[in-house]
Amino acid sequence: MRPTPAVCGLLIVVLTGCSGGSASQPSDSPEPAAAIVGAAATVVEVVDGDTVVVQIADRTERVRLIGIDTPEATGGFLPVECFGDEASAFTRSLLPADTEVRLTRDVEARDRYDRLLAYVYRAADGLFVNLEIAANGYAEALVIEPNAIHADAFYGAAARARDQGLGLWDACGSADVLLE
């Protein structure tokens, strides 16, 4: 059975993010063309440095920020890691409860824990939250294929933070000890 022209057109719109153009963009672009067009959401709570809970329309979603990995914080299932509580506090400072955000996704929609995988942008000023966390030394880059639109930006931001001794890179030393 062949898809109708309408279905083909819808697939093109979804895959190109309504841009009408190519599905590829430079990896440091804040607007991934391959992402599903941004969903408006409101932050309910910050779980830890790389996980938030948001309200999208009439449902609540647990969202894992793509491209970064922050140390484990107090209150989680895993042992606390160096700078985990500070990373959580930094994410809370960027995304206090009731903050309006826009979520975009990459190739995969959910992780193995059924969390929505997303790039998070603050609605008020367009701040790319995932990248801001890495750039300030609160996260290591963690790019898991095929979700790699911003891989170069995350690796670059984490490397600059490490080179400048920011955040966890000053407090905890090597990432080999930090995020195993």
Beta strands, then each sheet from edge to edge (+ up, - down):
strand 1: 39-48
strand 2: 51-56
strand 3: 59-65
strand 4: 67-69
strand 5: 100-104
strand 6: 116-122
strand 7: 140-142
sheet 1: 1+ 2- 3+ 6+ 5- 1+
sheet 2: 4+ 7-
end
